[in-house]
Amino acid sequence: SSSTDAIGSTSEADCLCETGTYLPIGGGVCLPCPDTMVCPKGSSEANYALYIGQAAGDVTKEYRRLKARFWSSMNKPMSVFECDSERVCAGGDPGPDGCVGGLEGQACEHCPKGRLWNGKECQECLDVESSSIIFPMLPLIICPIF
């Protein structure tokens, strides 16, 4: 279902989808919001193009956003992945801003090269941890095989 914000509106363009629904590209009827997303009143797939800068217009218009624990890329916002926890995927807008603590990749799955996840954020690796020669040999030095 849809409604307008202005009293006495006569234009179909003034119709907005209710909270929990969205208008698909091409218009038609408002559809139920996917379980992985939040759809504020007025959500429209066409408005997402405004957000990512692929169309000109009012960037304050509403579009679907991800719930916490879910991630999608900016290029494919409808291809949604479930993350390990809400601690790594904050939800909100598709793309890298949905990852917390410096995580990156599909579903915020890893730290950037040279960084290590400590349970809260990606931190710089120590020289020993990042060495491709010393680190694999370290257990042999510390715990010699008998």
C-alpha positions in Angstrom: 0.0 0.0 0.0 1.0 3.6 -0.5 0.1 7.1 0.7 1.2 10.7 0.3 2.7 13.1 2.8 0.9 16.1 1.5 -2.9 16.6 1.9 -4.7 16.9 -1.4 -2.0 15.4 -3.6 -3.3 14.5 -7.0 -0.1 13.3 -8.6 0.8 9.6 -8.7 4.5 10.7 -8.3 3.6 11.9 -4.7 2.6 8.4 -3.6 5.1 6.8 -1.2 5.4 3.2 -0.1 4.6 2.6 3.5 7.2 1.6 6.1 8.2 -2.1 5.5 7.6 -1.9 1.7 9.5 -0.5 -1.3 8.8 0.5 -4.9 10.7 -1.7 -7.4 12.4 -0.2 -10.4 9.8 0.3 -13.1 7.1 1.3 -10.5 3.9 -0.7 -10.1 2.9 -1.7 -6.6 4.9 -1.6 -3.3 6.5 -4.9 -2.4 7.3 -6.3 1.0 10.8 -5.4 2.3 13.2 -8.3 2.2 13.9 -9.9 5.6 17.5 -8.8 5.4 16.6 -5.1 5.0 14.8 -2.1 6.5 12.5 -0.1 4.3 11.6 3.4 5.6 8.5 5.1 4.3 9.1 6.2 0.7 11.7 3.5 -0.1 12.3 3.0 -3.8 14.9 1.1 -5.7 15.3 4.1 -8.0 16.4 6.2 -5.1 19.4 4.0 -4.5 20.9 5.2 -7.8 20.8 8.7 -6.4 22.7 7.6 -3.3 25.6 6.0 -5.2 25.8 8.9 -7.6 24.5 7.1 -10.8 21.6 9.5 -11.1 21.0 13.2 -10.5 18.3 14.3 -8.1 17.3 14.6 -4.4 19.8 12.4 -2.5 17.6 12.6 0.6 15.0 10.3 -0.8 14.6 6.9 1.0 15.8 3.5 -0.2 16.2 0.1 1.4 19.0 -0.4 3.9 20.6 -3.5 5.3 19.8 -4.8 8.8 22.7 -5.4 11.1 24.5 -8.7 10.4 24.0 -8.3 6.6 26.3 -7.0 3.9 26.0 -6.2 0.2 28.2 -4.4 -2.3 27.4 -1.0 -3.8 27.4 -2.6 -7.3 25.0 -5.4 -6.4 22.9 -4.1 -3.4 20.3 -6.8 -3.8 22.9 -9.6 -3.5 22.9 -9.8 0.3 25.2 -11.9 2.4 24.9 -12.9 6.0 27.9 -12.1 8.2 29.3 -14.0 11.1 27.8 -11.6 13.6 26.4 -8.0 14.0 29.8 -7.2 15.5 31.4 -7.3 12.0 28.5 -6.0 9.9 26.8 -3.0 11.1 24.1 -2.9 8.4 23.0 0.4 6.8 24.2 1.3 3.4 25.6 -1.3 1.0 29.4 -1.2 0.5 32.5 -0.9 2.7 30.9 1.4 5.3 28.9 -1.6 6.5 32.0 -3.3 7.8 33.3 -2.5 11.3 36.8 -2.4 12.7 38.5 -2.0 9.4 37.2 -5.3 8.0 36.7 -5.6 4.3 35.6 -8.0 1.6 32.4 -9.9 1.0 30.4 -10.0 4.2 33.3 -8.2 6.0 35.3 -11.5 6.0 38.9 -10.3 6.5 41.3 -7.5 7.4 43.4 -5.7 4.8 46.8 -7.2 4.0 49.3 -6.5 6.8 46.6 -6.3 9.5 45.2 -8.9 11.9 41.7 -9.2 13.6 41.9 -9.0 17.4 38.2 -9.6 18.0 37.3 -5.9 17.8 39.2 -4.4 15.0 42.0 -4.9 12.4 45.4 -4.1 13.9 48.8 -3.8 12.4 50.7 -7.1 12.4 54.0 -7.1 14.2 57.1 -7.6 12.1 57.4 -11.2 13.3 53.7 -12.0 12.4 54.0 -10.5 8.9 57.3 -12.1 8.0 56.8 -14.9 5.5 60.2 -16.5 6.5 60.5 -16.0 10.2 56.8 -16.7 11.2 56.5 -20.2 9.8 59.9 -21.2 11.4 59.1 -19.7 14.8 57.4 -22.8 16.2 60.4 -24.9 15.2 62.7 -22.5 17.0 60.6 -22.2 20.2 59.4 -25.9 20.3 62.2 -28.1 18.9 61.1 -31.5 17.7 62.6 -34.3 19.8 
